[in-house]
């Protein structure tokens, strides 16, 4: 599932653009790394979060493979994860604030 993270991001970004009446391959700043950077995370933190997401998705893929899940179930899990990702990115600012809270960034010094 290594290539799933960018694939999910590409699918969600393309759908989001089309829903807004824009061309699907028109460049913009709605990819996950742009959203995390706009939420105030550094480039290193953004990379770490995306890498952690990729590790988790790979783990899910390995578990499904080891348990011999049928291909149609794995495909369904892919679309479920894509939908979850899409819903999260649709509410990017709320998600960004939640991440800031989780990383302890919302506390005053």
C-alpha positions as CSV (number, residue, x, y, z in Angstrom):
1,X,0.0,0.0,0.0
2,X,3.0,2.3,-0.3
3,X,1.6,4.1,-3.3
4,X,-1.8,4.4,-1.7
5,X,-1.1,7.7,0.3
6,X,-0.4,9.8,-2.9
7,X,-3.1,7.9,-4.8
8,X,-5.7,8.8,-2.1
9,X,-4.5,12.4,-2.0
10,X,-4.7,12.6,-5.8
11,X,-8.2,11.1,-6.0
12,X,-9.5,13.3,-3.2
13,X,-8.0,16.5,-4.6
14,X,-9.3,15.7,-8.1
15,X,-12.9,15.1,-6.8
16,X,-12.7,18.2,-4.6
17,X,-11.7,20.4,-7.6
18,X,-14.4,18.9,-9.8
19,X,-17.1,19.5,-7.1
20,X,-16.0,23.2,-7.1
21,X,-16.4,23.4,-10.9
22,X,-12.7,23.6,-11.5
23,X,-10.6,21.6,-13.9
24,X,-9.4,18.4,-12.2
25,X,-5.8,18.8,-13.2
26,X,-5.5,22.5,-12.5
27,X,-2.8,23.1,-9.9
28,X,-3.7,24.6,-6.5
29,X,-2.7,24.2,-2.9
30,X,-5.2,21.7,-1.7
31,X,-2.9,18.7,-1.3
32,X,-2.3,17.5,2.2
33,X,1.2,18.9,2.5
34,X,-0.1,22.4,1.6
35,X,-2.9,22.0,4.1
36,X,-0.5,20.9,6.9
37,X,1.9,23.7,6.1
38,X,-0.9,26.3,6.1
39,X,-2.1,24.9,9.5
40,X,1.3,26.0,10.9
41,X,3.3,22.9,10.9
42,X,6.9,23.0,9.8
43,X,8.2,21.1,6.7
44,X,9.8,18.5,9.0
45,X,6.5,18.0,11.0
46,X,4.5,17.8,7.8
47,X,6.9,15.2,6.4
48,X,6.7,13.2,9.6
49,X,2.9,13.2,9.6
50,X,2.7,12.1,6.0
51,X,5.3,9.4,6.7
52,X,3.3,8.2,9.7
53,X,0.2,8.0,7.6
54,X,2.0,6.0,5.0
55,X,3.4,3.6,7.7
56,X,-0.1,3.1,9.0
57,X,-1.6,2.5,5.6
58,X,1.2,0.0,4.8
59,X,0.5,-1.8,8.0
60,X,-3.2,-2.1,7.1
61,X,-2.2,-3.4,3.6
62,X,0.2,-6.0,5.2
63,X,-2.4,-7.2,7.6
64,X,-5.0,-7.6,4.9
65,X,-2.4,-9.5,2.8
66,X,-1.3,-11.8,5.7
67,X,-5.0,-12.5,6.5
68,X,-5.6,-13.4,2.9
69,X,-8.5,-10.9,2.5
70,X,-10.3,-11.0,-0.8
71,X,-9.3,-8.4,-3.3
72,X,-12.8,-6.9,-3.4
73,X,-12.6,-6.4,0.4
74,X,-9.2,-4.7,0.1
75,X,-10.6,-2.5,-2.7
76,X,-13.5,-1.6,-0.4
77,X,-11.0,-0.7,2.4
78,X,-9.2,1.5,-0.1
79,X,-12.4,3.4,-0.9
80,X,-13.4,3.6,2.8
81,X,-10.0,5.1,3.6
82,X,-10.3,7.5,0.6
83,X,-13.7,8.6,1.9
84,X,-12.3,9.2,5.4
85,X,-9.4,11.1,3.9
86,X,-11.7,13.2,1.7
87,X,-14.0,14.0,4.7
88,X,-11.0,15.0,6.8
89,X,-9.6,17.3,4.1
90,X,-13.0,18.8,3.4
91,X,-12.8,20.1,7.0
92,X,-9.1,20.9,6.8
93,X,-9.1,23.9,9.1
94,X,-11.0,22.1,11.8
95,X,-8.7,19.1,11.4
96,X,-5.6,21.4,11.5
97,X,-6.8,22.9,14.8
98,X,-7.3,19.4,16.2
99,X,-3.8,18.4,15.1
100,X,-2.4,21.5,16.7
101,X,-4.1,20.5,19.9
102,X,-2.8,16.9,19.7
103,X,0.7,18.2,19.2
104,X,0.4,20.6,22.1
105,X,0.5,23.7,20.0
106,X,-2.6,25.3,21.3
107,X,-1.3,25.9,24.8
108,X,0.0,29.3,25.7
109,X,3.6,29.5,26.9
